[in-house]
Amino acid sequence: MPALNSGYIYRHRAGHDAAGVDIVAYHALQFRQRTAPEWRDVIAGGLVHVNGRVADVDQRLRDGDEIEFHRPPWIEPDAPAHFGVVYEDDHVLVVEKPSGLQVLPAGPFNDRTLLWLVRASAPHRAESSPVHRLGRGTSGLVLFGLTSFARSELSMQFEARTPTKTYLALVEGTSLPDSCLARQPIGKVPHGPMSLYVAKEGGKPSLTRLRVLARDPARARSLVAAQPVTGRPDQIRIHVAACGAPLVGDPLFGPGGVAKSDVPPGTGGYFLHAAALRVAHPATGRPIKFRSRPAWLER
C-alpha cells in the first residue's frame, strides 16, 4: 500500500486587502481549490494558524497576518522518484529531470518532487534549491544553487535574462519557417476551478526564438530548437501552438496557443526537453555550459 508523505505547511502573508475580512471568506477567495464550507471545516479542525496560533472560524484578519495551513500527510499520485546528476561542485548542481516529476511542492505533490528528492539525496544538498523551473511534463536540465550565495547570484542572472536556455521540441506539422520569433503575449484565464496561462491579447509581452532542426513529412512532425527570452509559464508550449505547431502529444494547448479543454494544467504526454543551459558560474563569473539529450529523440 502506498505510504503517506510527510505533510506540508503552506505559509502566506495577508495583504492590506485582507484587513477585516472573515478568515473563511478570505481562504475561499484566495485558495479556490476548496469551497467556503470546506475551508470552514478545515479551519474548525485546527489546521489553519494565524500568527502562530490556531485560528477560529469567526476570526477576522489584519494586514500582515502570518497564515499557515498545516496540511496533514496524504498519499501522492505516482511520479518518477529519480533524477540524474550532470554536474556538481561546491556551488552549483545541475540535474536531469525526468518527465512527470514536478520541480516544487504544489497541489498533490510534496515528497515526490525534484526539490525533495535532491535534498534527500545527500546531506550537503539538504538546503539546495532550484533557481528556475520546468513544467512537470518537461524533461531536462535544472540548475540548483547549493549555497545561499550561489542561489542569490544565479537568481539575479535569471532575473536579468542573461542565461541561455535551449529546448528541443517535437511539434506537429512541417509548416513552421526555418526560423521565427514567437511574440504572442501571454496572460491568465480561468480554467475549471483554477487558472491557466494562454496566448492572450493584452497579456504580458513574451518572446521565444524558434528554429527548425529537422522535418519529417512522413510523420507530419518537426524537431524544433526553442530559446525562451522571457520566462512566462508554459511559454514554449503556448508559443509553438500559437504558431500553428503544437507539441506532439500535448493534451492542453492547441492551435492558437489556447487551452483545448478542462485538462489539468500539469498533464504531460508531450515532447519537450531542456537540452542546453549556459550561465555564468556564481563564484568565478566564467561561463559554464551543459547539454542533455532526450531519450525520445531516438524514437
MIDREN-209131 format. One record per residue (C-alpha): x, y, z; residue in one letter. Coordinates in nm, 2 decimals. Example, Ala and Ser with C-alpha at 12.3 -4.5 7.8 and 13.67 -1.06 7.14 Angstrom:
<nodes>
1.23, -0.45, 0.78, A
1.37, -0.11, 0.71, S
</nodes>
This chain:
<nodes>
0.00, 0.00, 0.00, M
0.14, 0.35, -0.08, P
0.28, 0.53, 0.21, A
0.17, 0.87, 0.34, L
0.41, 1.16, 0.28, N
0.53, 1.40, 0.55, S
0.25, 1.66, 0.51, G
0.32, 2.02, 0.44, Y
0.28, 2.37, 0.58, I
0.17, 2.63, 0.34, Y
0.26, 2.98, 0.45, R
0.11, 3.31, 0.34, H
0.11, 3.67, 0.45, R
-0.22, 3.86, 0.44, A
-0.22, 4.18, 0.24, G
-0.39, 4.51, 0.32, H
-0.70, 4.39, 0.13, D
-0.75, 4.12, 0.40, A
-0.80, 4.37, 0.68, A
-1.13, 4.30, 0.85, G
-1.22, 4.01, 0.62, V
-1.36, 3.69, 0.76, D
-1.10, 3.41, 0.75, I
-1.33, 3.16, 0.59, V
-1.43, 3.40, 0.31, A
-1.06, 3.50, 0.27, Y
-0.95, 3.14, 0.21, H
-1.24, 3.07, -0.02, A
-1.14, 3.37, -0.23, L
-0.76, 3.33, -0.23, Q
-0.74, 2.95, -0.25, F
-1.02, 2.82, -0.47, R
-0.93, 2.45, -0.45, Q
-1.18, 2.44, -0.17, R
-1.52, 2.59, -0.12, T
-1.61, 2.82, 0.17, A
-1.78, 2.53, 0.36, P
-1.48, 2.31, 0.30, E
-1.25, 2.58, 0.43, W
-1.47, 2.63, 0.74, R
-1.43, 2.26, 0.82, D
-1.05, 2.28, 0.77, V
-1.03, 2.58, 1.00, I
-1.26, 2.43, 1.26, A
-1.03, 2.13, 1.26, G
-0.74, 2.34, 1.38, G
-0.53, 2.31, 1.06, L
-0.51, 2.69, 1.00, V
-0.29, 2.91, 1.22, H
-0.27, 3.29, 1.23, V
0.05, 3.44, 1.38, N
0.14, 3.11, 1.54, G
-0.20, 3.04, 1.70, R
-0.48, 2.81, 1.59, V
-0.74, 3.02, 1.41, A
-1.11, 3.05, 1.49, D
-1.37, 3.01, 1.22, V
-1.51, 3.36, 1.31, D
-1.18, 3.53, 1.32, Q
-1.12, 3.84, 1.11, R
-0.78, 3.91, 0.96, L
-0.55, 4.20, 0.98, R
-0.30, 4.34, 0.73, D
0.03, 4.15, 0.77, G
-0.11, 3.84, 0.95, D
0.11, 3.53, 0.90, E
-0.12, 3.25, 0.79, I
-0.03, 2.88, 0.79, E
-0.23, 2.59, 0.66, F
-0.10, 2.26, 0.81, H
-0.19, 2.01, 0.55, R
-0.20, 1.66, 0.70, P
0.00, 1.37, 0.54, P
-0.16, 1.23, 0.22, W
-0.09, 0.97, -0.04, I
0.06, 1.13, -0.35, E
0.00, 1.03, -0.71, P
0.25, 0.82, -0.88, D
0.55, 1.01, -1.02, A
0.92, 0.93, -1.10, P
1.14, 0.91, -0.80, A
1.48, 0.96, -0.97, H
1.70, 1.22, -1.13, F
2.04, 1.23, -1.30, G
2.34, 1.44, -1.19, V
2.50, 1.62, -1.48, V
2.75, 1.84, -1.29, Y
2.83, 1.93, -0.93, E
3.08, 2.15, -0.75, D
3.08, 2.34, -0.42, D
2.84, 2.60, -0.55, H
2.61, 2.45, -0.82, V
2.43, 2.13, -0.90, L
2.29, 2.05, -1.25, V
2.05, 1.77, -1.27, V
1.84, 1.60, -1.53, E
1.47, 1.58, -1.45, K
1.25, 1.31, -1.60, P
0.91, 1.40, -1.75, S
0.63, 1.36, -1.50, G
0.83, 1.48, -1.20, L
0.72, 1.82, -1.05, Q
1.00, 2.06, -0.95, V
0.85, 2.22, -0.64, L
0.58, 2.11, -0.40, P
0.23, 2.21, -0.50, A
-0.11, 2.05, -0.54, G
-0.10, 1.68, -0.48, P
0.28, 1.66, -0.49, F
0.52, 1.72, -0.20, N
0.78, 1.44, -0.13, D
0.76, 1.32, -0.50, R
0.91, 1.64, -0.63, T
1.26, 1.72, -0.76, L
1.33, 1.96, -0.47, L
1.26, 1.69, -0.21, W
1.44, 1.41, -0.40, L
1.75, 1.63, -0.44, V
1.76, 1.75, -0.08, R
1.72, 1.39, 0.05, A
1.99, 1.25, -0.18, S
2.29, 1.38, 0.02, A
2.35, 1.58, 0.34, P
2.53, 1.86, 0.16, H
2.22, 1.91, -0.07, R
1.98, 1.95, 0.22, A
1.94, 2.33, 0.18, E
1.97, 2.34, -0.20, S
1.70, 2.50, -0.42, S
1.64, 2.53, -0.80, P
1.69, 2.87, -0.94, V
1.45, 2.81, -1.23, H
1.17, 2.57, -1.31, R
1.05, 2.32, -1.57, L
0.69, 2.21, -1.62, G
0.60, 1.87, -1.48, R
0.58, 1.72, -1.82, G
0.90, 1.88, -1.94, T
1.23, 1.68, -1.90, S
1.59, 1.80, -1.90, G
1.83, 2.03, -1.72, L
1.76, 2.21, -1.39, V
2.01, 2.42, -1.21, L
2.03, 2.42, -0.83, F
2.22, 2.65, -0.60, G
2.39, 2.47, -0.32, L
2.46, 2.78, -0.11, T
2.27, 3.09, -0.04, S
2.54, 3.29, -0.22, F
2.51, 3.08, -0.53, A
2.13, 3.09, -0.53, R
2.14, 3.47, -0.50, S
2.39, 3.52, -0.78, E
2.22, 3.28, -1.01, L
1.87, 3.42, -0.94, S
1.99, 3.76, -1.03, M
2.12, 3.63, -1.36, Q
1.78, 3.47, -1.44, F
1.60, 3.80, -1.34, E
1.83, 3.98, -1.58, A
1.77, 3.72, -1.85, R
2.14, 3.66, -1.91, T
2.14, 3.27, -1.91, P
2.07, 3.10, -2.24, T
1.83, 2.81, -2.23, K
1.76, 2.59, -2.53, T
1.49, 2.33, -2.55, Y
1.42, 2.06, -2.80, L
1.06, 2.03, -2.90, A
0.88, 1.78, -3.12, L
0.59, 1.96, -3.29, V
0.30, 1.88, -3.51, E
0.33, 1.95, -3.89, G
0.61, 2.08, -4.11, T
0.49, 2.43, -4.19, S
0.70, 2.63, -3.95, L
0.95, 2.86, -4.12, P
1.32, 2.77, -4.08, D
1.34, 3.03, -3.80, S
1.10, 3.28, -3.65, C
1.02, 3.48, -3.34, L
0.71, 3.40, -3.14, A
0.58, 3.72, -2.98, R
0.23, 3.63, -2.87, Q
0.15, 3.80, -2.53, P
0.07, 3.55, -2.26, I
-0.19, 3.61, -1.99, G
-0.40, 3.42, -1.73, K
-0.76, 3.30, -1.79, V
-1.00, 3.09, -1.58, P
-0.96, 2.71, -1.64, H
-1.20, 2.49, -1.44, G
-1.15, 2.55, -1.07, P
-0.81, 2.70, -1.13, M
-0.65, 2.94, -1.38, S
-0.42, 2.89, -1.68, L
-0.17, 3.09, -1.89, Y
-0.25, 3.11, -2.26, V
-0.18, 3.33, -2.56, A
-0.40, 3.63, -2.49, K
-0.43, 3.98, -2.63, E
-0.34, 4.22, -2.35, G
-0.12, 3.96, -2.18, G
0.24, 4.01, -2.08, K
0.50, 4.06, -2.36, P
0.66, 3.73, -2.44, S
0.93, 3.62, -2.68, L
1.06, 3.28, -2.79, T
1.32, 3.22, -3.07, R
1.23, 2.91, -3.28, L
1.44, 2.73, -3.53, R
1.35, 2.41, -3.72, V
1.62, 2.15, -3.70, L
1.46, 1.87, -3.90, A
1.13, 1.80, -4.08, R
0.96, 1.46, -4.10, D
0.69, 1.49, -4.37, P
0.61, 1.11, -4.35, A
0.51, 1.15, -3.98, R
0.39, 1.51, -4.02, A
0.62, 1.65, -3.74, R
0.92, 1.86, -3.69, S
1.21, 1.89, -3.45, L
1.25, 2.25, -3.32, V
1.50, 2.43, -3.11, A
1.33, 2.68, -2.88, A
1.50, 2.96, -2.68, Q
1.27, 3.15, -2.45, P
1.39, 3.51, -2.39, V
1.11, 3.59, -2.14, T
1.01, 3.33, -1.88, G
0.63, 3.30, -1.88, R
0.46, 2.98, -1.75, P
0.43, 2.72, -2.03, D
0.58, 2.98, -2.27, Q
0.72, 2.73, -2.53, I
0.41, 2.51, -2.52, R
0.20, 2.82, -2.58, I
0.42, 2.98, -2.84, H
0.46, 2.68, -3.07, V
0.09, 2.61, -3.05, A
0.02, 2.98, -3.13, A
0.24, 2.95, -3.43, C
0.03, 2.65, -3.56, G
0.26, 2.37, -3.45, A
0.15, 2.24, -3.10, P
0.38, 2.00, -2.92, L
0.32, 1.64, -3.03, V
0.11, 1.47, -2.76, G
0.02, 1.80, -2.58, D
-0.32, 1.74, -2.43, P
-0.37, 2.10, -2.33, L
-0.25, 2.36, -2.58, F
-0.39, 2.36, -2.93, G
-0.36, 2.58, -3.24, P
-0.38, 2.95, -3.13, G
-0.20, 2.88, -2.81, G
-0.52, 2.84, -2.61, V
-0.65, 2.55, -2.40, A
-0.82, 2.26, -2.57, K
-1.04, 2.16, -2.27, S
-1.05, 2.14, -1.90, D
-0.75, 1.91, -1.89, V
-0.55, 1.99, -1.57, P
-0.25, 2.22, -1.64, P
0.01, 1.97, -1.51, G
-0.10, 1.70, -1.75, T
0.20, 1.57, -1.95, G
0.25, 1.34, -2.25, G
0.42, 1.60, -2.47, Y
0.78, 1.61, -2.61, F
0.97, 1.90, -2.47, L
1.32, 1.87, -2.32, H
1.56, 2.14, -2.17, A
1.86, 2.04, -2.37, A
2.12, 2.31, -2.31, A
2.20, 2.57, -2.04, L
2.46, 2.84, -2.03, R
2.52, 3.06, -1.72, V
2.80, 3.25, -1.55, A
2.94, 3.05, -1.26, H
2.84, 3.23, -0.94, P
3.19, 3.20, -0.79, A
3.42, 3.26, -1.08, T
3.19, 3.45, -1.33, G
3.31, 3.23, -1.61, R
3.06, 3.08, -1.85, P
2.96, 2.72, -1.79, I
2.76, 2.52, -2.04, K
2.56, 2.19, -2.01, F
2.39, 1.97, -2.26, R
2.13, 1.69, -2.23, S
1.98, 1.47, -2.50, R
1.62, 1.35, -2.46, P
1.55, 0.98, -2.48, A
1.26, 1.03, -2.72, W
1.50, 1.17, -2.98, L
1.60, 0.82, -3.07, E
1.24, 0.71, -3.15, R
</nodes>
